Amino acid sequence: MSQDLVIQIFRDFLKSTLVLMSPLLVASIVVGLIVSIFQAATQIHEMTLVFVPKILVISVCLIVLFPWMMNFAISFTVNIISNIPLYVR
């Protein structure tokens, strides 16, 4: 197993992780920004006000995107496992 192959596997792993988590992170950032604008406009500076909408949006995103996320993760795992003979050489 060469050093280039290990780097390529790790690069694919990081890329897959970013693709899987980016919808949740973007949704969380958008909701946080909207709540922050609302807090600034109404001068309500409650610390816990941000958490409930974020939890709700992330839960909805997980419910909606879970089949796609599982298919993506399974295809990545199958690809890694099916290439084990190539890695051993």
N, CA, C and O atoms as a printed pandas DataFrame, in Angstrom:
     atom_number atom_name residue_name chain_id  residue_number  x_coord  y_coord  z_coord
0              1         N          MET        A               1    0.852   -1.167    0.000
1              2        CA          MET        A               1    0.000    0.000    0.000
2              3         C          MET        A               1    0.897    1.230    0.000
3              4         O          MET        A               1    1.652    1.471    0.942
4              5         N          SER        A               2    0.800    1.981   -1.051
5              6        CA          SER        A               2    1.690    3.128   -1.187
6              7         C          SER        A               2    1.137    4.342   -0.446
7              8         O          SER        A               2   -0.028    4.389   -0.050
8              9         N          GLN        A               3    1.993    5.284   -0.286
9             10        CA          GLN        A               3    1.621    6.507    0.405
10            11         C          GLN        A               3    0.591    7.291   -0.410
11            12         O          GLN        A               3   -0.308    7.906    0.164
12            13         N          ASP        A               4    0.709    7.277   -1.714
13            14        CA          ASP        A               4   -0.264    7.972   -2.571
14            15         C          ASP        A               4   -1.655    7.369   -2.447
15            16         O          ASP        A               4   -2.652    8.091   -2.454
16            17         N          LEU        A               5   -1.723    6.059   -2.335
17            18        CA          LEU        A               5   -3.010    5.393   -2.188
18            19         C          LEU        A               5   -3.673    5.747   -0.859
19            20         O          LEU        A               5   -4.883    5.970   -0.806
20            21         N          VAL        A               6   -2.894    5.799    0.198
21            22        CA          VAL        A               6   -3.430    6.181    1.506
22            23         C          VAL        A               6   -3.940    7.616    1.470
23            24         O          VAL        A               6   -5.002    7.912    2.018
24            25         N          ILE        A               7   -3.205    8.491    0.842
25            26        CA          ILE        A               7   -3.625    9.882    0.723
26            27         C          ILE        A               7   -4.906    9.988   -0.098
27            28         O          ILE        A               7   -5.800   10.764    0.238
28            29         N          GLN        A               8   -4.994    9.210   -1.172
29            30        CA          GLN        A               8   -6.205    9.225   -2.008
30            31         C          GLN        A               8   -7.425    8.719   -1.233
31            32         O          GLN        A               8   -8.505    9.301   -1.336
32            33         N          ILE        A               9   -7.265    7.652   -0.469
33            34        CA          ILE        A               9   -8.369    7.116    0.338
34            35         C          ILE        A               9   -8.803    8.149    1.371
35            36         O          ILE        A               9   -9.997    8.378    1.562
36            37         N          PHE        A              10   -7.840    8.769    2.032
37            38        CA          PHE        A              10   -8.164    9.781    3.040
38            39         C          PHE        A              10   -8.838   10.988    2.395
39            40         O          PHE        A              10   -9.770   11.553    2.967
40            41         N          ARG        A              11   -8.382   11.387    1.222
41            42        CA          ARG        A              11   -8.996   12.504    0.499
42            43         C          ARG        A              11  -10.444   12.181    0.135
43            44         O          ARG        A              11  -11.328   13.025    0.280
44            45         N          ASP        A              12  -10.683   10.956   -0.339
45            46        CA          ASP        A              12  -12.050   10.542   -0.654
46            47         C          ASP        A              12  -12.933   10.511    0.594
47            48         O          ASP        A              12  -14.108   10.875    0.544
48            49         N          PHE        A              13  -12.359   10.076    1.702
49            50        CA          PHE        A              13  -13.089   10.058    2.964
50            51         C          PHE        A              13  -13.484   11.470    3.387
51            52         O          PHE        A              13  -14.633   11.706    3.763
52            53         N          LEU        A              14  -12.545   12.406    3.327
53            54        CA          LEU        A              14  -12.849   13.783    3.712
54            55         C          LEU        A              14  -13.873   14.421    2.772
55            56         O          LEU        A              14  -14.755   15.158    3.215
56            57         N          LYS        A              15  -13.754   14.138    1.485
57            58        CA          LYS        A              15  -14.701   14.665    0.504
58            59         C          LYS        A              15  -16.102   14.124    0.774
59            60         O          LYS        A              15  -17.082   14.866    0.712
60            61         N          SER        A              16  -16.192   12.848    1.070
61            62        CA          SER        A              16  -17.494   12.239    1.370
62            63         C          SER        A              16  -18.097   12.826    2.642
63            64         O          SER        A              16  -19.301   13.073    2.711
64            65         N          THR        A              17  -17.270   13.044    3.628
65            66        CA          THR        A              17  -17.747   13.641    4.873
66            67         C          THR        A              17  -18.278   15.047    4.639
67            68         O          THR        A              17  -19.326   15.410    5.173
68            69         N          LEU        A              18  -17.573   15.832    3.855
69            70        CA          LEU        A              18  -18.044   17.189    3.550
70            71         C          LEU        A              18  -19.345   17.173    2.770
71            72         O          LEU        A              18  -20.231   17.987    3.028
72            73         N          VAL        A              19  -19.472   16.259    1.820
73            74        CA          VAL        A              19  -20.703   16.174    1.029
74            75         C          VAL        A              19  -21.879   15.754    1.919
75            76         O          VAL        A              19  -22.987   16.266    1.762
76            77         N          LEU        A              20  -21.641   14.834    2.841
77            78        CA          LEU        A              20  -22.717   14.373    3.708
78            79         C          LEU        A              20  -23.155   15.426    4.728
79            80         O          LEU        A              20  -24.346   15.548    5.016
80            81         N          MET        A              21  -22.219   16.173    5.266
81            82        CA          MET        A              21  -22.548   17.101    6.338
82            83         C          MET        A              21  -22.878   18.520    5.873
83            84         O          MET        A              21  -23.447   19.298    6.639
84            85         N          SER        A              22  -22.537   18.863    4.653
85            86        CA          SER        A              22  -22.748   20.243    4.205
86            87         C          SER        A              22  -24.215   20.675    4.189
87            88         O          SER        A              22  -24.483   21.822    4.547
88            89         N          PRO        A              23  -25.189   19.836    3.797
89            90        CA          PRO        A              23  -26.579   20.318    3.860
90            91         C          PRO        A              23  -27.019   20.665    5.277
91            92         O          PRO        A              23  -27.726   21.651    5.488
92            93         N          LEU        A              24  -26.601   19.854    6.251
93            94        CA          LEU        A              24  -26.976   20.131    7.636
94            95         C          LEU        A              24  -26.295   21.400    8.148
95            96         O          LEU        A              24  -26.911   22.209    8.842
96            97         N          LEU        A              25  -25.033   21.563    7.802
97            98        CA          LEU        A              25  -24.316   22.758    8.250
98            99         C          LEU        A              25  -24.866   24.025    7.623
99           100         O          LEU        A              25  -24.998   25.044    8.301
100          101         N          VAL        A              26  -25.189   23.976    6.340
101          102        CA          VAL        A              26  -25.743   25.155    5.664
102          103         C          VAL        A              26  -27.105   25.507    6.251
103          104         O          VAL        A              26  -27.392   26.680    6.489
104          105         N          ALA        A              27  -27.941   24.506    6.485
105          106        CA          ALA        A              27  -29.254   24.766    7.082
106          107         C          ALA        A              27  -29.111   25.365    8.472
107          108         O          ALA        A              27  -29.845   26.286    8.830
108          109         N          SER        A              28  -28.182   24.854    9.249
109          110        CA          SER        A              28  -27.945   25.377   10.591
110          111         C          SER        A              28  -27.438   26.816   10.560
111          112         O          SER        A              28  -27.855   27.643   11.370
112          113         N          ILE        A              29  -26.546   27.109    9.633
113          114        CA          ILE        A              29  -26.012   28.476    9.511
114          115         C          ILE        A              29  -27.101   29.441    9.067
115          116         O          ILE        A              29  -27.181   30.557    9.582
116          117         N          VAL        A              30  -27.939   29.034    8.124
117          118        CA          VAL        A              30  -29.014   29.910    7.645
118          119         C          VAL        A              30  -30.015   30.200    8.765
119          120         O          VAL        A              30  -30.429   31.345    8.949
120          121         N          VAL        A              31  -30.402   29.171    9.507
121          122        CA          VAL        A              31  -31.335   29.376   10.611
122          123         C          VAL        A              31  -30.706   30.246   11.689
123          124         O          VAL        A              31  -31.378   31.118   12.239
124          125         N          GLY        A              32  -29.449   30.033   12.001
125          126        CA          GLY        A              32  -28.765   30.872   12.987
126          127         C          GLY        A              32  -28.705   32.320   12.557
127          128         O          GLY        A              32  -28.876   33.220   13.380
128          129         N          LEU        A              33  -28.462   32.559   11.273
129          130        CA          LEU        A              33  -28.425   33.926   10.761
130          131         C          LEU        A              33  -29.800   34.578   10.838
131          132         O          LEU        A              33  -29.915   35.738   11.235
132          133         N          ILE        A              34  -30.841   33.840   10.461
133          134        CA          ILE        A              34  -32.196   34.397   10.522
134          135         C          ILE        A              34  -32.594   34.713   11.959
135          136         O          ILE        A              34  -33.170   35.767   12.227
136          137         N          VAL        A              35  -32.292   33.812   12.879
137          138        CA          VAL        A              35  -32.616   34.051   14.287
138          139         C          VAL        A              35  -31.802   35.219   14.837
139          140         O          VAL        A              35  -32.315   36.007   15.632
140          141         N          SER        A              36  -30.561   35.339   14.431
141          142        CA          SER        A              36  -29.729   36.464   14.882
142          143         C          SER        A              36  -30.276   37.792   14.373
143          144         O          SER        A              36  -30.289   38.780   15.107
144          145         N          ILE        A              37  -30.727   37.823   13.126
145          146        CA          ILE        A              37  -31.330   39.048   12.589
146          147         C          ILE        A              37  -32.613   39.372   13.346
147          148         O          ILE        A              37  -32.874   40.532   13.665
148          149         N          PHE        A              38  -33.409   38.349   13.633
149          150        CA          PHE        A              38  -34.635   38.549   14.413
150          151         C          PHE        A              38  -34.314   39.082   15.803
151          152         O          PHE        A              38  -34.989   39.990   16.289
152          153         N          GLN        A              39  -33.297   38.531   16.445
153          154        CA          GLN        A              39  -32.906   38.995   17.774
154          155         C          GLN        A              39  -32.409   40.431   17.736
155          156         O          GLN        A              39  -32.703   41.212   18.641
156          157         N          ALA        A              40  -31.667   40.785   16.711
157          158        CA          ALA        A              40  -31.165   42.152   16.613
158          159         C          ALA        A              40  -32.303   43.130   16.343
159          160         O          ALA        A              40  -32.285   44.254   16.845
160          161         N          ALA        A              41  -33.285   42.716   15.559
161          162        CA          ALA        A              41  -34.400   43.605   15.238
162          163         C          ALA        A              41  -35.327   43.808   16.426
163          164         O          ALA        A              41  -35.838   44.908   16.638
164          165         N          THR        A              42  -35.545   42.755   17.199
165          166        CA          THR        A              42  -36.480   42.860   18.320
166          167         C          THR        A              42  -35.779   43.114   19.651
167          168         O          THR        A              42  -36.447   43.310   20.666
168          169         N          GLN        A              43  -34.486   43.114   19.668
169          170        CA          GLN        A              43  -33.666   43.305   20.866
170          171         C          GLN        A              43  -33.971   42.269   21.950
171          172         O          GLN        A              43  -33.895   42.559   23.144
172          173         N          ILE        A              44  -34.314   41.069   21.516
173          174        CA          ILE        A              44  -34.468   39.938   22.423
174          175         C          ILE        A              44  -33.155   39.170   22.368
175          176         O          ILE        A              44  -32.817   38.591   21.335
176          177         N          HIS        A              45  -32.430   39.160   23.446
177          178        CA          HIS        A              45  -31.117   38.522   23.443
178          179         C          HIS        A              45  -31.113   37.299   24.353
179          180         O          HIS        A              45  -30.304   37.190   25.274
180          181         N          GLU        A              46  -32.020   36.398   24.080
181          182        CA          GLU        A              46  -32.095   35.150   24.811
182          183         C          GLU        A              46  -31.140   34.145   24.180
183          184         O          GLU        A              46  -31.198   33.917   22.972
184          185         N          MET        A              47  -30.277   33.550   24.963
185          186        CA          MET        A              47  -29.255   32.645   24.439
186          187         C          MET        A              47  -29.859   31.338   23.915
187          188         O          MET        A              47  -29.356   30.764   22.949
188          189         N          THR        A              48  -30.926   30.875   24.547
189          190        CA          THR        A              48  -31.493   29.587   24.152
190          191         C          THR        A              48  -32.425   29.696   22.955
191          192         O          THR        A              48  -32.873   28.671   22.442
192          193         N          LEU        A              49  -32.727   30.890   22.499
193          194        CA          LEU        A              49  -33.648   31.072   21.377
194          195         C          LEU        A              49  -33.089   30.503   20.081
195          196         O          LEU        A              49  -33.859   30.131   19.195
196          197         N          VAL        A              50  -31.804   30.431   19.953
197          198        CA          VAL        A              50  -31.176   29.934   18.727
198          199         C          VAL        A              50  -31.253   28.412   18.643
199          200         O          VAL        A              50  -31.353   27.864   17.545
200          201         N          PHE        A              51  -31.209   27.727   19.771
201          202        CA          PHE        A              51  -31.059   26.274   19.753
202          203         C          PHE        A              51  -32.298   25.534   19.270
203          204         O          PHE        A              51  -32.179   24.570   18.513
204          205         N          VAL        A              52  -33.476   25.958   19.686
205          206        CA          VAL        A              52  -34.695   25.233   19.310
206          207         C          VAL        A              52  -34.931   25.250   17.802
207          208         O          VAL        A              52  -35.176   24.187   17.233
208          209         N          PRO        A              53  -34.871   26.414   17.113
209          210        CA          PRO        A              53  -35.042   26.365   15.655
210          211         C          PRO        A              53  -33.961   25.554   14.945
211          212         O          PRO        A              53  -34.247   24.863   13.967
212          213         N          LYS        A              54  -32.725   25.632   15.428
213          214        CA          LYS        A              54  -31.654   24.846   14.806
214          215         C          LYS        A              54  -31.911   23.350   14.953
215          216         O          LYS        A              54  -31.732   22.591   14.000
216          217         N          ILE        A              55  -32.328   22.925   16.139
217          218        CA          ILE        A              55  -32.605   21.509   16.365
218          219         C          ILE        A              55  -33.753   21.046   15.479
219          220         O          ILE        A              55  -33.699   19.956   14.909
220          221         N          LEU        A              56  -34.797   21.873   15.360
221          222        CA          LEU        A              56  -35.928   21.514   14.509
222          223         C          LEU        A              56  -35.524   21.413   13.040
223          224         O          LEU        A              56  -35.904   20.462   12.357
224          225         N          VAL        A              57  -34.759   22.383   12.552
225          226        CA          VAL        A              57  -34.347   22.371   11.142
226          227         C          VAL        A              57  -33.406   21.207   10.859
227          228         O          VAL        A              57  -33.527   20.557    9.821
228          229         N          ILE        A              58  -32.487   20.939   11.752
229          230        CA          ILE        A              58  -31.573   19.806   11.547
230          231         C          ILE        A              58  -32.338   18.492   11.584
231          232         O          ILE        A              58  -32.031   17.581   10.816
232          233         N          SER        A              59  -33.330   18.377   12.463
233          234        CA          SER        A              59  -34.150   17.165   12.509
234          235         C          SER        A              59  -34.916   16.973   11.211
235          236         O          SER        A              59  -34.961   15.865   10.676
236          237         N          VAL        A              60  -35.520   18.039   10.699
237          238        CA          VAL        A              60  -36.250   17.947    9.430
238          239         C          VAL        A              60  -35.298   17.598    8.288
239          240         O          VAL        A              60  -35.625   16.770    7.438
240          241         N          CYS        A              61  -34.127   18.225    8.266
241          242        CA          CYS        A              61  -33.146   17.910    7.224
242          243         C          CYS        A              61  -32.715   16.453    7.290
243          244         O          CYS        A              61  -32.575   15.800    6.256
244          245         N          LEU        A              62  -32.505   15.940    8.489
245          246        CA          LEU        A              62  -32.118   14.540    8.628
246          247         C          LEU        A              62  -33.220   13.610    8.158
247          248         O          LEU        A              62  -32.946   12.601    7.509
248          249         N          ILE        A              63  -34.474   13.940    8.482
249          250        CA          ILE        A              63  -35.593   13.101    8.050
250          251         C          ILE        A              63  -35.699   13.102    6.534
251          252         O          ILE        A              63  -35.913   12.057    5.921
252          253         N          VAL        A              64  -35.549   14.272    5.933
253          254        CA          VAL        A              64  -35.697   14.385    4.480
254          255         C          VAL        A              64  -34.501   13.794    3.743
255          256         O          VAL        A              64  -34.676   13.104    2.739
256          257         N          LEU        A              65  -33.291   14.056    4.227
257          258        CA          LEU        A              65  -32.082   13.670    3.501
258          259         C          LEU        A              65  -31.486   12.326    3.923
259          260         O          LEU        A              65  -30.490   11.888    3.347
260          261         N          PHE        A              66  -32.081   11.669    4.918
261          262        CA          PHE        A              66  -31.484   10.435    5.421
262          263         C          PHE        A              66  -31.350    9.342    4.357
263          264         O          PHE        A              66  -30.306    8.692    4.304
264          265         N          PRO        A              67  -32.360    9.109    3.504
265          266        CA          PRO        A              67  -32.161    8.071    2.475
266          267         C          PRO        A              67  -30.995    8.376    1.539
267          268         O          PRO        A              67  -30.217    7.482    1.207
268          269         N          TRP        A              68  -30.871    9.625    1.115
269          270        CA          TRP        A              68  -29.752    9.999    0.248
270          271         C          TRP        A              68  -28.427    9.842    0.977
271          272         O          TRP        A              68  -27.457    9.341    0.408
272          273         N          MET        A              69  -28.381   10.269    2.241
273          274        CA          MET        A              69  -27.141   10.162    3.012
274          275         C          MET        A              69  -26.735    8.703    3.199
275          276         O          MET        A              69  -25.553    8.372    3.108
276          277         N          MET        A              70  -27.703    7.833    3.459
277          278        CA          MET        A              70  -27.387    6.414    3.631
278          279         C          MET        A              70  -26.899    5.793    2.324
279          280         O          MET        A              70  -25.939    5.022    2.325
280          281         N          ASN        A              71  -27.551    6.122    1.216
281          282        CA          ASN        A              71  -27.100    5.595   -0.083
282          283         C          ASN        A              71  -25.685    6.058   -0.403
283          284         O          ASN        A              71  -24.869    5.282   -0.901
284          285         N          PHE        A              72  -25.399    7.316   -0.117
285          286        CA          PHE        A              72  -24.064    7.851   -0.368
286          287         C          PHE        A              72  -23.022    7.143    0.501
287          288         O          PHE        A              72  -21.964    6.749    0.011
288          289         N          ALA        A              73  -23.325    6.986    1.788
289          290        CA          ALA        A              73  -22.389    6.332    2.703
290          291         C          ALA        A              73  -22.203    4.858    2.343
291          292         O          ALA        A              73  -21.091    4.336    2.413
292          293         N          ILE        A              74  -23.279    4.197    1.962
293          294        CA          ILE        A              74  -23.178    2.789    1.585
294          295         C          ILE        A              74  -22.348    2.619    0.314
295          296         O          ILE        A              74  -21.532    1.702    0.218
296          297         N          SER        A              75  -22.559    3.502   -0.656
297          298        CA          SER        A              75  -21.773    3.388   -1.897
298          299         C          SER        A              75  -20.293    3.649   -1.637
299          300         O          SER        A              75  -19.437    3.003   -2.242
300          301         N          PHE        A              76  -19.981    4.588   -0.746
301          302        CA          PHE        A              76  -18.585    4.840   -0.390
302          303         C          PHE        A              76  -17.979    3.613    0.292
303          304         O          PHE        A              76  -16.862    3.202   -0.025
304          305         N          THR        A              77  -18.725    3.038    1.228
305          306        CA          THR        A              77  -18.234    1.865    1.952
306          307         C          THR        A              77  -18.057    0.672    1.029
307          308         O          THR        A              77  -17.059   -0.042    1.126
308          309         N          VAL        A              78  -19.012    0.445    0.135
309          310        CA          VAL        A              78  -18.901   -0.660   -0.824
310          311         C          VAL        A              78  -17.693   -0.455   -1.722
311          312         O          VAL        A              78  -16.977   -1.407   -2.033
312          313         N          ASN        A              79  -17.464    0.780   -2.136
313          314        CA          ASN        A              79  -16.303    1.086   -2.969
314          315         C          ASN        A              79  -14.999    0.782   -2.232
315          316         O          ASN        A              79  -14.084    0.192   -2.808
316          317         N          ILE        A              80  -14.911    1.173   -0.987
317          318        CA          ILE        A              80  -13.699    0.906   -0.195
318          319         C          ILE        A              80  -13.506   -0.599   -0.004
319          320         O          ILE        A              80  -12.405   -1.116   -0.192
320          321         N          ILE        A              81  -14.573   -1.295    0.367
321          322        CA          ILE        A              81  -14.455   -2.730    0.638
322          323         C          ILE        A              81  -14.161   -3.513   -0.638
323          324         O          ILE        A              81  -13.378   -4.463   -0.617
324          325         N          SER        A              82  -14.785   -3.120   -1.745
325          326        CA          SER        A              82  -14.547   -3.863   -2.990
326          327         C          SER        A              82  -13.144   -3.634   -3.540
327          328         O          SER        A              82  -12.666   -4.441   -4.336
328          329         N          ASN        A              83  -12.484   -2.577   -3.147
329          330        CA          ASN        A              83  -11.135   -2.300   -3.618
330          331         C          ASN        A              83  -10.041   -2.781   -2.664
331          332         O          ASN        A              83   -8.870   -2.452   -2.855
332          333         N          ILE        A              84  -10.406   -3.547   -1.650
333          334        CA          ILE        A              84   -9.402   -4.064   -0.711
334          335         C          ILE        A              84   -8.321   -4.878   -1.424
335          336         O          ILE        A              84   -7.143   -4.708   -1.111
336          337         N          PRO        A              85   -8.673   -5.757   -2.371
337          338        CA          PRO        A              85   -7.582   -6.480   -3.068
338          339         C          PRO        A              85   -6.613   -5.550   -3.788
339          340         O          PRO        A              85   -5.417   -5.831   -3.860
340          341         N          LEU        A              86   -7.119   -4.455   -4.314
341          342        CA          LEU        A              86   -6.242   -3.477   -4.956
342          343         C          LEU        A              86   -5.323   -2.793   -3.936
343          344         O          LEU        A              86   -4.160   -2.508   -4.221
344          345         N          TYR        A              87   -5.864   -2.540   -2.756
345          346        CA          TYR        A              87   -5.077   -1.863   -1.723
346          347         C          TYR        A              87   -3.973   -2.752   -1.160
347          348         O          TYR        A              87   -2.912   -2.263   -0.773
348          349         N          VAL        A              88   -4.226   -4.054   -1.114
349          350        CA          VAL        A              88   -3.279   -4.985   -0.520
350          351         C          VAL        A              88   -2.031   -5.136   -1.388
351          352         O          VAL        A              88   -0.940   -5.372   -0.869
352          353         N          ARG        A              89   -2.182   -5.006   -2.673
353          354        CA          ARG        A              89   -1.041   -5.187   -3.581
354          355         C          ARG        A              89    0.072   -4.239   -3.304
355          356         O          ARG        A              89    1.096   -4.273   -3.985
